[in-house]
């Protein structure tokens, strides 16, 4: 008898990939968007393999009653939606993109979104577009800032940070980077220099964050760090929402300490009760502050989705 699998966002798994999976596994698609809905689906189908998304926490409150579960498969590099200690305590095997750093070395969709957010913020594209749609064609309120000649600071110089550094150099920016892993900032390319976090914050006109969420990076940027930044600087975050103190960021926008902010992630976005309207950054948009928020779409491109889902499905089939 085939093992049973439940797949969230099944429509984003290529048809040929699903056929490969269905040859070995009995597949059920789930439209669950809350823990309660997902728990019900898991129990009804006696699920042994869960293909999860980013929007629901995978922890004891979800899986405590799901006695048959043997695998959790996550096509993402981040793990803040996964209670890994709990999974280990249950001997539930985890397959996720963090196991495939080499295979995803050429996946740069989140880096491209980072640069999109930056350009949208510095050129005030969203309010300018809204003004045109409303019937006005006045450029007056939308005076932007150039990137050429300014300094780009990159916190976290891994796969994505390196690509964003290349974008910065292509735009004529000076690039400074910092990383807790000394090996990552050794033998830097021409035009890129390494420094401490405090130095980076004080030197940079734009700060872009590319770190995993862990105990060291939780609330990495609070009012203390923001106070060290240049007046009128720009902050971009496409890592995880909890890296920022959102209230401190909004206060810095209100005072003009920050020129603008672009984020693809929000604090608490995996919580059952989460609403984007509860985010201080989202509420700041209604105050006409220069904030751009996208709904965690960094890795959400056709090519990236196809690559990442193929990797985790093939690994599951190999293990089975």
VEXGUDO-221834 format. One record per residue (C-alpha): x, y, z. Coordinates in steps of 0.5 Angstrom, whole numbers, plus 500, padded with zeros to 3 digits. Layout:
! VEXGUDO-221834
XYZ/...
END
This chain:
! VEXGUDO-221834
500500500/503507498/504512504/500518504/502525503/498531503/501537499/499545501/500549494/500543490/498547484/505550484/508543483/509541476/504536473/510531471/513532478/506530481/506524477/513522479/510523486/504519485/508513482/510512489/505516494/498517495/497524494/492529497/491536495/490541501/487548501/488549508/490556511/490555518/493550523/486548525/484546517/491543516/490539522/483536520/486534513/492531516/487527521/482525515/487522511/492519516/497523513/505520513/508526509/506533509/509538504/508545507/508552505/510558509/504560512/502555517/507553523/509546523/509544531/506540536/500544536/499542529/502535529/501532536/495528534/497526528/500519530/502517523/506523520/513521518/516526514/515534513/517537506/519544506/521547499/524553503/531555506/528558512/526554518/522559523/515556521/518549523/519547530/525543529/526540536/519537536/520534529/526531532/523529538/518525534/523522529/519526524/524527518/525534515/527535508/528542506/532547502/537548507/540541505/541543498/545550498/549547492/543546488/540552489/546556488/544560482/537561485/537569486/529571485/529574492/535578491/532580485/526582489/530586494/533590488/525591486/524594493/529598493/528602487/520602489/522606495/527610493/523613486/517613490/514608485/507606488/505613490/507616484/503610480/497611485/497619483/497617476/491612476/487617480/488622474/494627476/500627472/504631477/511629478/512634484/511630490/515624488/522627488/527621489/534619490/539617486/543610488/550612484/555614488/552612495/554606499/550600500/551596506/549588506/548584512/549577511/554575505/551569502/548567496/543572496/548578499/553577494/548577488/545584491/552586492/553585484/547589483/549595487/556595483/552595477/549601479/555605481/555604489/560603494/559596497/560594504/558587507/559584514/557577516/559573522/562567518/569570516/570565511/564569507/568575507/575573505/577574498/572579497/571582489/574589487/569594490/567590496/570591503/568588509/567591516/563590523/556591523/556598527/561600521/556598516/550602519/554608520/557608513/551606509/546610505/542603504/542597508/540590506/539584510/540577508/541573514/537567517/533568523/536565529/537567536/543572534/539575529/532576532/531583533/538585530/535592528/532595534/532603535/539602538/542600531/538605527/541610531/547609528/545609521/545615517/540620517/535619511/538612509/534606506/532599510/531593506/529586509/527580505/530575510/525574516/520579519/523578526/530581524/527588525/523591531/518594527/515599532/523602532/523602524/516606524/519611529/525612525/520613519/516618522/522622525/525622518/531618520/530613515/528615508/524609506/523602508/522596503/520589506/518582504/517579510/513581517/513579524/509574526/506572519/506565521/501566527/494563526/491570528/496574523/493579519/497584515/493590518/496589525/503590522/506597524/509597517/503596514/499601518/505606516/503606509/496609511/500615514/503616508/510614510/515611505/514604506/513598501/511591503/510585499/507578502/513574502/514573495/522573494/522566492/516566488/517566481/516560476/523558475/525558483/518555485/520549479/527548482/526548489/520543489/523539484/529538489/525536495/520531491/526528488/530527495/523525498/523519493/530518494/529517501/523513500/
END
